Amino acid sequence: MGGISNGMPINFEVIIKPTPSISKEQETINLATKEQSTLCIEGRHDPCIVPRAVVVIEAIAALSVLELM
């Protein structure tokens, strides 16, 4: 039991999906030709989004509580 009225903490779990693009070369299937191919994504990619995700989750939780008031 938790909430604003009795002062108990509000606990919930969050699941974050892995970053979809990584800089490592990967084996894949070309759906158009049905042949095996290699996928190499170039450019700047973030390997860990957790530091930014914490701020977003806190903001969403605060907005959700505010909406219920």
PDB file of N, CA, C and O in Angstrom:
ATOM      1  N   MET A   1       0.847  -1.175   0.000  1.00  0.00           N
ATOM      2  CA  MET A   1       0.000   0.000   0.000  1.00  0.00           C
ATOM      3  C   MET A   1       0.893   1.239   0.000  1.00  0.00           C
ATOM      4  O   MET A   1       1.766   1.372   0.858  1.00  0.00           O
ATOM      5  N   GLY A   2       0.689   2.112  -0.919  1.00  0.00           N
ATOM      6  CA  GLY A   2       1.487   3.328  -0.963  1.00  0.00           C
ATOM      7  C   GLY A   2       0.690   4.452  -1.577  1.00  0.00           C
ATOM      8  O   GLY A   2      -0.257   4.222  -2.328  1.00  0.00           O
ATOM      9  N   GLY A   3       1.070   5.641  -1.260  1.00  0.00           N
ATOM     10  CA  GLY A   3       0.368   6.756  -1.861  1.00  0.00           C
ATOM     11  C   GLY A   3       0.591   8.057  -1.141  1.00  0.00           C
ATOM     12  O   GLY A   3       1.322   8.129  -0.153  1.00  0.00           O
ATOM     13  N   ILE A   4      -0.050   9.083  -1.652  1.00  0.00           N
ATOM     14  CA  ILE A   4       0.109  10.427  -1.120  1.00  0.00           C
ATOM     15  C   ILE A   4      -0.598  10.574   0.222  1.00  0.00           C
ATOM     16  O   ILE A   4      -0.087  11.250   1.115  1.00  0.00           O
ATOM     17  N   SER A   5      -1.770   9.950   0.381  1.00  0.00           N
ATOM     18  CA  SER A   5      -2.575  10.172   1.584  1.00  0.00           C
ATOM     19  C   SER A   5      -1.961   9.586   2.849  1.00  0.00           C
ATOM     20  O   SER A   5      -2.158  10.143   3.929  1.00  0.00           O
ATOM     21  N   ASN A   6      -1.224   8.480   2.753  1.00  0.00           N
ATOM     22  CA  ASN A   6      -0.656   7.881   3.960  1.00  0.00           C
ATOM     23  C   ASN A   6       0.864   8.035   4.059  1.00  0.00           C
ATOM     24  O   ASN A   6       1.460   7.536   5.013  1.00  0.00           O
ATOM     25  N   GLY A   7       1.496   8.699   3.119  1.00  0.00           N
ATOM     26  CA  GLY A   7       2.924   8.981   3.190  1.00  0.00           C
ATOM     27  C   GLY A   7       3.840   7.835   2.807  1.00  0.00           C
ATOM     28  O   GLY A   7       5.059   7.969   2.906  1.00  0.00           O
ATOM     29  N   MET A   8       3.288   6.714   2.375  1.00  0.00           N
ATOM     30  CA  MET A   8       4.112   5.573   1.975  1.00  0.00           C
ATOM     31  C   MET A   8       4.676   5.814   0.570  1.00  0.00           C
ATOM     32  O   MET A   8       4.063   6.517  -0.232  1.00  0.00           O
ATOM     33  N   PRO A   9       5.836   5.234   0.276  1.00  0.00           N
ATOM     34  CA  PRO A   9       6.413   5.410  -1.061  1.00  0.00           C
ATOM     35  C   PRO A   9       5.573   4.713  -2.134  1.00  0.00           C
ATOM     36  O   PRO A   9       4.911   3.708  -1.876  1.00  0.00           O
ATOM     37  N   ILE A  10       5.620   5.268  -3.325  1.00  0.00           N
ATOM     38  CA  ILE A  10       4.946   4.661  -4.472  1.00  0.00           C
ATOM     39  C   ILE A  10       6.019   3.928  -5.271  1.00  0.00           C
ATOM     40  O   ILE A  10       6.935   4.556  -5.801  1.00  0.00           O
ATOM     41  N   ASN A  11       5.910   2.617  -5.358  1.00  0.00           N
ATOM     42  CA  ASN A  11       6.896   1.795  -6.058  1.00  0.00           C
ATOM     43  C   ASN A  11       6.311   1.269  -7.361  1.00  0.00           C
ATOM     44  O   ASN A  11       5.146   0.875  -7.412  1.00  0.00           O
ATOM     45  N   PHE A  12       7.115   1.266  -8.403  1.00  0.00           N
ATOM     46  CA  PHE A  12       6.719   0.662  -9.668  1.00  0.00           C
ATOM     47  C   PHE A  12       7.968   0.225 -10.413  1.00  0.00           C
ATOM     48  O   PHE A  12       9.070   0.694 -10.130  1.00  0.00           O
ATOM     49  N   GLU A  13       7.787  -0.679 -11.368  1.00  0.00           N
ATOM     50  CA  GLU A  13       8.897  -1.188 -12.164  1.00  0.00           C
ATOM     51  C   GLU A  13       8.863  -0.560 -13.548  1.00  0.00           C
ATOM     52  O   GLU A  13       7.800  -0.223 -14.070  1.00  0.00           O
ATOM     53  N   VAL A  14      10.044  -0.409 -14.130  1.00  0.00           N
ATOM     54  CA  VAL A  14      10.172   0.164 -15.464  1.00  0.00           C
ATOM     55  C   VAL A  14      11.022  -0.780 -16.301  1.00  0.00           C
ATOM     56  O   VAL A  14      12.029  -1.307 -15.828  1.00  0.00           O
ATOM     57  N   ILE A  15      10.618  -0.986 -17.531  1.00  0.00           N
ATOM     58  CA  ILE A  15      11.384  -1.810 -18.461  1.00  0.00           C
ATOM     59  C   ILE A  15      11.796  -0.922 -19.630  1.00  0.00           C
ATOM     60  O   ILE A  15      10.969  -0.215 -20.206  1.00  0.00           O
ATOM     61  N   ILE A  16      13.071  -0.965 -19.971  1.00  0.00           N
ATOM     62  CA  ILE A  16      13.604  -0.174 -21.082  1.00  0.00           C
ATOM     63  C   ILE A  16      14.146  -1.136 -22.122  1.00  0.00           C
ATOM     64  O   ILE A  16      14.965  -2.000 -21.810  1.00  0.00           O
ATOM     65  N   LYS A  17      13.691  -0.988 -23.355  1.00  0.00           N
ATOM     66  CA  LYS A  17      14.184  -1.874 -24.405  1.00  0.00           C
ATOM     67  C   LYS A  17      15.617  -1.503 -24.778  1.00  0.00           C
ATOM     68  O   LYS A  17      16.011  -0.346 -24.628  1.00  0.00           O
ATOM     69  N   PRO A  18      16.393  -2.457 -25.256  1.00  0.00           N
ATOM     70  CA  PRO A  18      17.780  -2.170 -25.638  1.00  0.00           C
ATOM     71  C   PRO A  18      17.853  -1.180 -26.807  1.00  0.00           C
ATOM     72  O   PRO A  18      16.902  -1.035 -27.576  1.00  0.00           O
ATOM     73  N   THR A  19      18.976  -0.519 -26.921  1.00  0.00           N
ATOM     74  CA  THR A  19      19.201   0.403 -28.033  1.00  0.00           C
ATOM     75  C   THR A  19      19.141  -0.382 -29.343  1.00  0.00           C
ATOM     76  O   THR A  19      19.869  -1.363 -29.493  1.00  0.00           O
ATOM     77  N   PRO A  20      18.291   0.021 -30.298  1.00  0.00           N
ATOM     78  CA  PRO A  20      18.118  -0.775 -31.510  1.00  0.00           C
ATOM     79  C   PRO A  20      19.299  -0.736 -32.473  1.00  0.00           C
ATOM     80  O   PRO A  20      19.493  -1.680 -33.239  1.00  0.00           O
ATOM     81  N   SER A  21      20.080   0.317 -32.453  1.00  0.00           N
ATOM     82  CA  SER A  21      21.205   0.408 -33.388  1.00  0.00           C
ATOM     83  C   SER A  21      22.521   0.409 -32.618  1.00  0.00           C
ATOM     84  O   SER A  21      22.741   1.222 -31.720  1.00  0.00           O
ATOM     85  N   ILE A  22      23.381  -0.522 -32.994  1.00  0.00           N
ATOM     86  CA  ILE A  22      24.705  -0.603 -32.384  1.00  0.00           C
ATOM     87  C   ILE A  22      25.744  -0.529 -33.490  1.00  0.00           C
ATOM     88  O   ILE A  22      25.435  -0.799 -34.650  1.00  0.00           O
ATOM     89  N   SER A  23      26.960  -0.169 -33.148  1.00  0.00           N
ATOM     90  CA  SER A  23      27.999   0.013 -34.165  1.00  0.00           C
ATOM     91  C   SER A  23      28.659  -1.298 -34.577  1.00  0.00           C
ATOM     92  O   SER A  23      29.506  -1.298 -35.470  1.00  0.00           O
ATOM     93  N   LYS A  24      28.298  -2.398 -33.956  1.00  0.00           N
ATOM     94  CA  LYS A  24      28.881  -3.703 -34.285  1.00  0.00           C
ATOM     95  C   LYS A  24      28.241  -4.256 -35.560  1.00  0.00           C
ATOM     96  O   LYS A  24      27.033  -4.136 -35.760  1.00  0.00           O
ATOM     97  N   GLU A  25      29.065  -4.863 -36.418  1.00  0.00           N
ATOM     98  CA  GLU A  25      28.560  -5.466 -37.638  1.00  0.00           C
ATOM     99  C   GLU A  25      27.693  -6.678 -37.285  1.00  0.00           C
ATOM    100  O   GLU A  25      28.070  -7.489 -36.439  1.00  0.00           O
ATOM    101  N   GLN A  26      26.517  -6.800 -37.944  1.00  0.00           N
ATOM    102  CA  GLN A  26      25.567  -7.857 -37.611  1.00  0.00           C
ATOM    103  C   GLN A  26      25.135  -8.620 -38.857  1.00  0.00           C
ATOM    104  O   GLN A  26      25.042  -8.057 -39.948  1.00  0.00           O
ATOM    105  N   GLU A  27      24.874  -9.913 -38.674  1.00  0.00           N
ATOM    106  CA  GLU A  27      24.320 -10.730 -39.746  1.00  0.00           C
ATOM    107  C   GLU A  27      22.803 -10.540 -39.746  1.00  0.00           C
ATOM    108  O   GLU A  27      22.178 -10.507 -38.686  1.00  0.00           O
ATOM    109  N   THR A  28      22.211 -10.415 -40.943  1.00  0.00           N
ATOM    110  CA  THR A  28      20.772 -10.209 -41.053  1.00  0.00           C
ATOM    111  C   THR A  28      20.258 -10.848 -42.338  1.00  0.00           C
ATOM    112  O   THR A  28      21.030 -11.419 -43.108  1.00  0.00           O
ATOM    113  N   ILE A  29      18.973 -10.750 -42.558  1.00  0.00           N
ATOM    114  CA  ILE A  29      18.343 -11.267 -43.768  1.00  0.00           C
ATOM    115  C   ILE A  29      17.700 -10.098 -44.510  1.00  0.00           C
ATOM    116  O   ILE A  29      16.969  -9.305 -43.916  1.00  0.00           O
ATOM    117  N   ASN A  30      17.978  -9.995 -45.814  1.00  0.00           N
ATOM    118  CA  ASN A  30      17.331  -9.002 -46.657  1.00  0.00           C
ATOM    119  C   ASN A  30      15.945  -9.538 -47.006  1.00  0.00           C
ATOM    120  O   ASN A  30      15.834 -10.530 -47.727  1.00  0.00           O
ATOM    121  N   LEU A  31      14.890  -8.902 -46.509  1.00  0.00           N
ATOM    122  CA  LEU A  31      13.534  -9.403 -46.710  1.00  0.00           C
ATOM    123  C   LEU A  31      13.083  -9.319 -48.163  1.00  0.00           C
ATOM    124  O   LEU A  31      12.232 -10.104 -48.583  1.00  0.00           O
ATOM    125  N   ALA A  32      13.624  -8.399 -48.930  1.00  0.00           N
ATOM    126  CA  ALA A  32      13.229  -8.259 -50.332  1.00  0.00           C
ATOM    127  C   ALA A  32      13.795  -9.394 -51.182  1.00  0.00           C
ATOM    128  O   ALA A  32      13.098  -9.946 -52.033  1.00  0.00           O
ATOM    129  N   THR A  33      15.079  -9.745 -50.947  1.00  0.00           N
ATOM    130  CA  THR A  33      15.731 -10.773 -51.763  1.00  0.00           C
ATOM    131  C   THR A  33      15.804 -12.127 -51.067  1.00  0.00           C
ATOM    132  O   THR A  33      16.168 -13.121 -51.696  1.00  0.00           O
ATOM    133  N   LYS A  34      15.465 -12.184 -49.787  1.00  0.00           N
ATOM    134  CA  LYS A  34      15.527 -13.407 -48.973  1.00  0.00           C
ATOM    135  C   LYS A  34      16.944 -13.981 -48.892  1.00  0.00           C
ATOM    136  O   LYS A  34      17.122 -15.192 -48.764  1.00  0.00           O
ATOM    137  N   GLU A  35      17.945 -13.105 -48.966  1.00  0.00           N
ATOM    138  CA  GLU A  35      19.340 -13.532 -48.883  1.00  0.00           C
ATOM    139  C   GLU A  35      19.975 -13.001 -47.610  1.00  0.00           C
ATOM    140  O   GLU A  35      19.573 -11.969 -47.072  1.00  0.00           O
ATOM    141  N   GLN A  36      20.981 -13.738 -47.142  1.00  0.00           N
ATOM    142  CA  GLN A  36      21.714 -13.306 -45.955  1.00  0.00           C
ATOM    143  C   GLN A  36      22.621 -12.139 -46.334  1.00  0.00           C
ATOM    144  O   GLN A  36      23.250 -12.149 -47.392  1.00  0.00           O
ATOM    145  N   SER A  37      22.683 -11.143 -45.467  1.00  0.00           N
ATOM    146  CA  SER A  37      23.548  -9.993 -45.714  1.00  0.00           C
ATOM    147  C   SER A  37      24.117  -9.494 -44.392  1.00  0.00           C
ATOM    148  O   SER A  37      23.746  -9.966 -43.318  1.00  0.00           O
ATOM    149  N   THR A  38      25.020  -8.538 -44.495  1.00  0.00           N
ATOM    150  CA  THR A  38      25.654  -7.958 -43.321  1.00  0.00           C
ATOM    151  C   THR A  38      25.159  -6.525 -43.153  1.00  0.00           C
ATOM    152  O   THR A  38      25.069  -5.765 -44.117  1.00  0.00           O
ATOM    153  N   LEU A  39      24.841  -6.177 -41.919  1.00  0.00           N
ATOM    154  CA  LEU A  39      24.349  -4.839 -41.605  1.00  0.00           C
ATOM    155  C   LEU A  39      25.393  -4.125 -40.766  1.00  0.00           C
ATOM    156  O   LEU A  39      25.810  -4.626 -39.722  1.00  0.00           O
ATOM    157  N   CYS A  40      25.813  -2.962 -41.220  1.00  0.00           N
ATOM    158  CA  CYS A  40      26.767  -2.151 -40.472  1.00  0.00           C
ATOM    159  C   CYS A  40      26.215  -0.725 -40.408  1.00  0.00           C
ATOM    160  O   CYS A  40      26.159  -0.028 -41.421  1.00  0.00           O
ATOM    161  N   ILE A  41      25.816  -0.308 -39.226  1.00  0.00           N
ATOM    162  CA  ILE A  41      25.256   1.030 -39.039  1.00  0.00           C
ATOM    163  C   ILE A  41      26.389   1.972 -38.659  1.00  0.00           C
ATOM    164  O   ILE A  41      27.112   1.731 -37.692  1.00  0.00           O
ATOM    165  N   GLU A  42      26.534   3.040 -39.423  1.00  0.00           N
ATOM    166  CA  GLU A  42      27.605   3.993 -39.165  1.00  0.00           C
ATOM    167  C   GLU A  42      27.027   5.255 -38.551  1.00  0.00           C
ATOM    168  O   GLU A  42      25.829   5.521 -38.652  1.00  0.00           O
ATOM    169  N   GLY A  43      27.882   6.015 -37.923  1.00  0.00           N
ATOM    170  CA  GLY A  43      27.448   7.256 -37.311  1.00  0.00           C
ATOM    171  C   GLY A  43      27.584   7.193 -35.807  1.00  0.00           C
ATOM    172  O   GLY A  43      28.119   6.234 -35.250  1.00  0.00           O
ATOM    173  N   ARG A  44      27.093   8.226 -35.167  1.00  0.00           N
ATOM    174  CA  ARG A  44      27.191   8.318 -33.712  1.00  0.00           C
ATOM    175  C   ARG A  44      25.941   7.716 -33.075  1.00  0.00           C
ATOM    176  O   ARG A  44      24.825   8.154 -33.350  1.00  0.00           O
ATOM    177  N   HIS A  45      26.132   6.720 -32.231  1.00  0.00           N
ATOM    178  CA  HIS A  45      25.014   6.057 -31.570  1.00  0.00           C
ATOM    179  C   HIS A  45      25.297   5.966 -30.087  1.00  0.00           C
ATOM    180  O   HIS A  45      26.446   5.832 -29.666  1.00  0.00           O
ATOM    181  N   ASP A  46      24.256   6.038 -29.311  1.00  0.00           N
ATOM    182  CA  ASP A  46      24.377   6.008 -27.863  1.00  0.00           C
ATOM    183  C   ASP A  46      24.242   4.570 -27.370  1.00  0.00           C
ATOM    184  O   ASP A  46      23.164   3.989 -27.497  1.00  0.00           O
ATOM    185  N   PRO A  47      25.297   3.975 -26.813  1.00  0.00           N
ATOM    186  CA  PRO A  47      25.209   2.588 -26.354  1.00  0.00           C
ATOM    187  C   PRO A  47      24.426   2.420 -25.058  1.00  0.00           C
ATOM    188  O   PRO A  47      23.965   1.318 -24.762  1.00  0.00           O
ATOM    189  N   CYS A  48      24.265   3.491 -24.277  1.00  0.00           N
ATOM    190  CA  CYS A  48      23.575   3.386 -22.988  1.00  0.00           C
ATOM    191  C   CYS A  48      22.663   4.595 -22.798  1.00  0.00           C
ATOM    192  O   CYS A  48      23.131   5.724 -22.656  1.00  0.00           O
ATOM    193  N   ILE A  49      21.350   4.340 -22.799  1.00  0.00           N
ATOM    194  CA  ILE A  49      20.388   5.437 -22.655  1.00  0.00           C
ATOM    195  C   ILE A  49      19.884   5.583 -21.229  1.00  0.00           C
ATOM    196  O   ILE A  49      19.055   6.451 -20.955  1.00  0.00           O
ATOM    197  N   VAL A  50      20.372   4.749 -20.314  1.00  0.00           N
ATOM    198  CA  VAL A  50      19.859   4.732 -18.938  1.00  0.00           C
ATOM    199  C   VAL A  50      20.004   6.079 -18.222  1.00  0.00           C
ATOM    200  O   VAL A  50      19.046   6.493 -17.569  1.00  0.00           O
ATOM    201  N   PRO A  51      21.136   6.791 -18.299  1.00  0.00           N
ATOM    202  CA  PRO A  51      21.222   8.073 -17.580  1.00  0.00           C
ATOM    203  C   PRO A  51      20.134   9.067 -17.988  1.00  0.00           C
ATOM    204  O   PRO A  51      19.605   9.787 -17.140  1.00  0.00           O
ATOM    205  N   ARG A  52      19.800   9.112 -19.264  1.00  0.00           N
ATOM    206  CA  ARG A  52      18.734  10.018 -19.710  1.00  0.00           C
ATOM    207  C   ARG A  52      17.355   9.458 -19.395  1.00  0.00           C
ATOM    208  O   ARG A  52      16.416  10.214 -19.148  1.00  0.00           O
ATOM    209  N   ALA A  53      17.232   8.141 -19.404  1.00  0.00           N
ATOM    210  CA  ALA A  53      15.931   7.517 -19.157  1.00  0.00           C
ATOM    211  C   ALA A  53      15.442   7.780 -17.738  1.00  0.00           C
ATOM    212  O   ALA A  53      14.239   7.925 -17.522  1.00  0.00           O
ATOM    213  N   VAL A  54      16.345   7.844 -16.773  1.00  0.00           N
ATOM    214  CA  VAL A  54      15.955   8.085 -15.379  1.00  0.00           C
ATOM    215  C   VAL A  54      15.223   9.417 -15.253  1.00  0.00           C
ATOM    216  O   VAL A  54      14.202   9.498 -14.571  1.00  0.00           O
ATOM    217  N   VAL A  55      15.724  10.442 -15.891  1.00  0.00           N
ATOM    218  CA  VAL A  55      15.099  11.769 -15.832  1.00  0.00           C
ATOM    219  C   VAL A  55      13.711  11.729 -16.467  1.00  0.00           C
ATOM    220  O   VAL A  55      12.769  12.317 -15.936  1.00  0.00           O
ATOM    221  N   VAL A  56      13.582  11.049 -17.583  1.00  0.00           N
ATOM    222  CA  VAL A  56      12.294  10.955 -18.273  1.00  0.00           C
ATOM    223  C   VAL A  56      11.287  10.180 -17.424  1.00  0.00           C
ATOM    224  O   VAL A  56      10.125  10.575 -17.336  1.00  0.00           O
ATOM    225  N   ILE A  57      11.714   9.092 -16.806  1.00  0.00           N
ATOM    226  CA  ILE A  57      10.819   8.283 -15.969  1.00  0.00           C
ATOM    227  C   ILE A  57      10.349   9.076 -14.757  1.00  0.00           C
ATOM    228  O   ILE A  57       9.175   9.006 -14.393  1.00  0.00           O
ATOM    229  N   GLU A  58      11.245   9.825 -14.130  1.00  0.00           N
ATOM    230  CA  GLU A  58      10.850  10.668 -12.993  1.00  0.00           C
ATOM    231  C   GLU A  58       9.818  11.713 -13.415  1.00  0.00           C
ATOM    232  O   GLU A  58       8.859  11.969 -12.687  1.00  0.00           O
ATOM    233  N   ALA A  59      10.011  12.311 -14.579  1.00  0.00           N
ATOM    234  CA  ALA A  59       9.071  13.329 -15.059  1.00  0.00           C
ATOM    235  C   ALA A  59       7.705  12.721 -15.362  1.00  0.00           C
ATOM    236  O   ALA A  59       6.678  13.311 -15.025  1.00  0.00           O
ATOM    237  N   ILE A  60       7.681  11.558 -15.989  1.00  0.00           N
ATOM    238  CA  ILE A  60       6.412  10.896 -16.302  1.00  0.00           C
ATOM    239  C   ILE A  60       5.688  10.488 -15.025  1.00  0.00           C
ATOM    240  O   ILE A  60       4.466  10.614 -14.937  1.00  0.00           O
ATOM    241  N   ALA A  61       6.434   9.999 -14.033  1.00  0.00           N
ATOM    242  CA  ALA A  61       5.818   9.624 -12.752  1.00  0.00           C
ATOM    243  C   ALA A  61       5.210  10.850 -12.075  1.00  0.00           C
ATOM    244  O   ALA A  61       4.104  10.778 -11.538  1.00  0.00           O
ATOM    245  N   ALA A  62       5.927  11.975 -12.098  1.00  0.00           N
ATOM    246  CA  ALA A  62       5.407  13.206 -11.489  1.00  0.00           C
ATOM    247  C   ALA A  62       4.151  13.687 -12.211  1.00  0.00           C
ATOM    248  O   ALA A  62       3.190  14.110 -11.568  1.00  0.00           O
ATOM    249  N   LEU A  63       4.152  13.627 -13.535  1.00  0.00           N
ATOM    250  CA  LEU A  63       2.969  14.036 -14.295  1.00  0.00           C
ATOM    251  C   LEU A  63       1.783  13.110 -14.030  1.00  0.00           C
ATOM    252  O   LEU A  63       0.640  13.563 -13.962  1.00  0.00           O
ATOM    253  N   SER A  64       2.054  11.819 -13.881  1.00  0.00           N
ATOM    254  CA  SER A  64       0.977  10.865 -13.608  1.00  0.00           C
ATOM    255  C   SER A  64       0.341  11.122 -12.250  1.00  0.00           C
ATOM    256  O   SER A  64      -0.882  11.072 -12.117  1.00  0.00           O
ATOM    257  N   VAL A  65       1.163  11.398 -11.238  1.00  0.00           N
ATOM    258  CA  VAL A  65       0.630  11.702  -9.907  1.00  0.00           C
ATOM    259  C   VAL A  65      -0.153  13.011  -9.945  1.00  0.00           C
ATOM    260  O   VAL A  65      -1.223  13.115  -9.346  1.00  0.00           O
ATOM    261  N   LEU A  66       0.376  14.003 -10.645  1.00  0.00           N
ATOM    262  CA  LEU A  66      -0.306  15.294 -10.756  1.00  0.00           C
ATOM    263  C   LEU A  66      -1.660  15.158 -11.448  1.00  0.00           C
ATOM    264  O   LEU A  66      -2.629  15.817 -11.072  1.00  0.00           O
ATOM    265  N   GLU A  67      -1.714  14.298 -12.458  1.00  0.00           N
ATOM    266  CA  GLU A  67      -2.963  14.090 -13.183  1.00  0.00           C
ATOM    267  C   GLU A  67      -4.038  13.467 -12.295  1.00  0.00           C
ATOM    268  O   GLU A  67      -5.227  13.718 -12.495  1.00  0.00           O
ATOM    269  N   LEU A  68      -3.633  12.659 -11.318  1.00  0.00           N
ATOM    270  CA  LEU A  68      -4.593  12.001 -10.428  1.00  0.00           C
ATOM    271  C   LEU A  68      -5.091  12.911  -9.310  1.00  0.00           C
ATOM    272  O   LEU A  68      -6.053  12.573  -8.620  1.00  0.00           O
ATOM    273  N   MET A  69      -4.449  14.061  -9.125  1.00  0.00           N
ATOM    274  CA  MET A  69      -4.851  14.958  -8.037  1.00  0.00           C
ATOM    275  C   MET A  69      -6.069  15.779  -8.418  1.00  0.00           C
ATOM    276  O   MET A  69      -6.543  16.587  -7.619  1.00  0.00           O
TER     277      MET A  69
END
